[in-house]
Amino acid sequence: MALTCDPQEYVAYSHTGRIIPAIWFRYDLSPITVKYTERRQPLYRFITTICAIVGGTFTVAGIIDSCIFTASEAWKKIQIGKMS
């Protein structure tokens, strides 16, 4: 792809007739060839990915559970008046 700028076109005219600064770029696009090769992932990589997803799910669920439990314990203390 080549980027060219025409040096003769540095001004443009607006609809009111005033001269406004302008620069025009012209792109010369050339086709790009993409070679796509499909490879099969090994079994150990699939198992590792599944373990990572399951472990991450349990971790996030544990964090959410801990936050809810802590908030509920604090709410109970506020209700009975033991929060100082």
C-alpha positions as CSV (number, residue, x, y, z in Angstrom):
1,M,0.0,0.0,0.0
2,A,1.4,3.3,-1.0
3,L,0.4,6.7,0.5
4,T,0.8,9.7,-1.7
5,C,0.1,13.3,-1.2
6,D,-0.6,15.7,-4.1
7,P,1.4,18.8,-3.4
8,Q,-0.7,21.0,-5.6
9,E,-3.9,20.6,-3.5
10,Y,-3.2,22.4,-0.2
11,V,-6.3,24.5,-0.2
12,A,-10.0,23.8,-0.5
13,Y,-13.0,26.1,-0.8
14,S,-15.8,25.9,1.7
15,H,-19.5,26.4,0.8
16,T,-19.1,30.1,1.8
17,G,-16.3,30.6,-0.7
18,R,-13.6,31.0,1.9
19,I,-10.3,29.3,1.4
20,I,-9.6,26.7,4.1
21,P,-6.4,24.6,4.5
22,A,-6.7,21.1,3.3
23,I,-4.5,18.1,2.4
24,W,-5.6,15.2,0.3
25,F,-4.3,11.7,0.7
26,R,-4.7,9.0,-2.0
27,Y,-4.2,5.4,-1.1
28,D,-3.0,3.0,-3.6
29,L,-4.3,-0.3,-2.3
30,S,-2.6,-3.5,-3.5
31,P,-4.1,-6.9,-2.8
32,I,-2.7,-8.9,0.1
33,T,-2.5,-12.7,0.1
34,V,-3.4,-14.4,3.3
35,K,-2.4,-18.0,3.7
36,Y,-4.6,-19.9,6.2
37,T,-3.4,-23.1,7.6
38,E,-5.6,-25.1,10.0
39,R,-3.8,-27.2,12.6
40,R,-5.3,-29.4,15.2
41,Q,-4.5,-28.6,18.9
42,P,-2.9,-31.5,20.9
43,L,-5.1,-33.2,23.5
44,Y,-3.0,-31.9,26.5
45,R,-3.7,-28.3,25.4
46,F,-7.4,-29.0,25.3
47,I,-7.3,-30.6,28.8
48,T,-5.2,-27.7,30.2
49,T,-7.7,-25.2,28.8
50,I,-10.7,-27.0,30.3
51,C,-8.9,-27.1,33.7
52,A,-8.1,-23.4,33.5
53,I,-11.8,-22.6,32.7
54,V,-13.1,-24.7,35.6
55,G,-10.5,-23.4,38.0
56,G,-11.2,-19.8,37.1
57,T,-14.9,-20.4,37.5
58,F,-14.5,-21.8,41.0
59,T,-12.1,-19.0,42.0
60,V,-14.6,-16.3,40.9
61,A,-17.5,-18.1,42.5
62,G,-15.5,-18.3,45.8
63,I,-14.7,-14.6,45.7
64,I,-18.4,-13.7,45.1
65,D,-19.5,-16.2,47.9
66,S,-16.9,-14.6,50.3
67,C,-18.1,-11.1,49.5
68,I,-21.8,-12.0,50.0
69,F,-21.0,-13.9,53.3
70,T,-19.0,-11.0,54.7
71,A,-21.7,-8.5,53.7
72,S,-24.5,-10.6,55.2
73,E,-22.5,-11.0,58.5
74,A,-21.9,-7.2,58.6
75,W,-25.6,-6.6,57.9
76,K,-26.6,-9.0,60.8
77,K,-24.3,-7.1,63.1
78,I,-25.8,-3.8,62.1
79,Q,-29.3,-5.1,62.7
80,I,-28.6,-6.2,66.2
81,G,-26.6,-3.1,67.0
82,K,-23.2,-4.8,67.7
83,M,-21.4,-2.9,65.0
84,S,-19.3,-0.2,66.6
